[in-house]
């Protein structure tokens, strides 16, 4: 049986790692959560990366940053990434600088396997939308001011001649 000191020490350790933040997890498929072939840490990593991905973009980070966020070693993160890559949830590659030194990793998530695709609701066509008057696509800015009737007829004649329209 564990002593009280060991329990308090363990509680303090877990409180330091898991500080509450304003971060959130985006909706994910139930298949990912219920898949028993994936390690629990791998699931946690996918959920973390899904929240970081924004508008389904690639993520540039390091294994050390991922290890700090999850509370595991970089070797464990390598294991998780390799497992998720083999299953098909993500793919990753090393990023290098101009000299060729490895600076981090770039992770591409397979969102078709992770996030549910929500169907957009189709609006029913009501009598009000069917009977709506559509705007014409003519130029509304053309304004012909007529001072005299003859000037107006001359202007119309010029327009008709320019567009090869017979006008009498």
TALINVEN-V943090 format. One record per pair of residues at least 24 apart in sequence whose ideal C-beta (glycine too) atoms are under 10 Angstrom apart, sorted by the first residue. I is the first residue (numbers start at 1). J is the second residue. D is the distance in whole Angstrom. If there is no record, write none. Layout:
{{I:J:D} {I:J:D}}
This chain:
{{13:71:10} {14:71:9} {16:71:9} {17:68:9} {17:69:9} {17:70:9} {17:71:4} {18:71:8} {23:48:8} {23:51:6} {23:52:9} {23:69:9} {24:51:6} {25:50:7} {25:51:5} {26:50:5} {26:51:6} {26:52:10} {26:53:8} {26:54:10} {26:56:10} {26:111:10} {26:114:9} {26:115:7} {26:116:10} {27:114:10} {27:115:6} {27:116:6} {27:118:8} {28:111:10} {28:113:10} {28:114:6} {28:115:6} {28:116:7} {29:111:10} {29:112:9} {29:113:7} {29:114:6} {29:115:7} {29:116:5} {29:117:9} {30:116:8} {31:113:8} {31:114:9} {31:116:10} {32:87:10} {32:89:7} {32:113:7} {32:114:6} {32:115:9} {35:87:8} {35:89:9} {37:83:9} {37:87:7} {38:80:9} {38:83:7} {38:84:8} {38:87:7} {38:89:8} {39:76:9} {39:79:8} {39:80:7} {39:83:7} {39:84:9} {40:80:10} {41:70:6} {41:71:9} {41:72:6} {41:76:7} {41:77:9} {41:79:9} {41:80:6} {41:83:9} {42:70:10} {42:76:10} {42:77:10} {42:79:8} {42:80:4} {42:81:9} {42:82:10} {42:83:5} {42:84:5} {42:87:8} {42:89:8} {42:90:10} {43:80:9} {43:84:9} {43:89:9} {44:69:9} {44:70:6} {44:71:9} {44:72:9} {44:80:9} {45:69:9} {45:70:6} {45:72:9} {45:76:10} {45:77:7} {45:80:5} {45:81:8} {45:83:9} {45:84:7} {45:89:9} {45:90:9} {45:107:10} {46:80:9} {46:84:6} {46:87:10} {46:89:6} {46:90:7} {46:109:8} {46:110:10} {46:113:9} {46:114:6} {47:114:9} {49:81:10} {49:84:9} {49:89:9} {49:90:7} {49:92:10} {49:107:6} {49:109:6} {49:114:9} {50:89:10} {50:90:10} {50:109:7} {50:111:8} {50:114:6} {50:115:7} {52:107:9} {52:109:9} {53:107:9} {53:108:9} {53:109:6} {53:111:8} {53:114:9} {53:115:9} {56:108:10} {56:109:7} {56:111:5} {56:114:10} {56:115:8} {57:108:9} {57:109:9} {58:91:10} {58:92:9} {58:93:10} {58:106:5} {58:107:7} {58:108:5} {58:109:8} {59:90:9} {59:92:9} {59:104:10} {59:105:9} {59:106:7} {59:107:5} {59:108:8} {59:109:8} {60:95:6} {60:103:9} {60:104:6} {60:105:8} {60:106:5} {60:107:8} {61:92:10} {61:95:9} {61:104:6} {61:105:6} {61:106:8} {61:107:7} {62:95:9} {62:102:9} {62:103:8} {62:104:4} {62:105:7} {63:92:10} {63:104:8} {63:105:6} {64:104:9} {65:104:8} {65:105:10} {66:105:9} {66:107:9} {77:105:9} {78:105:10} {81:105:8} {81:107:8} {84:109:9} {84:110:9} {85:110:10} {87:113:9} {88:112:10} {88:113:6} {89:113:6} {89:114:6} {90:114:8}}
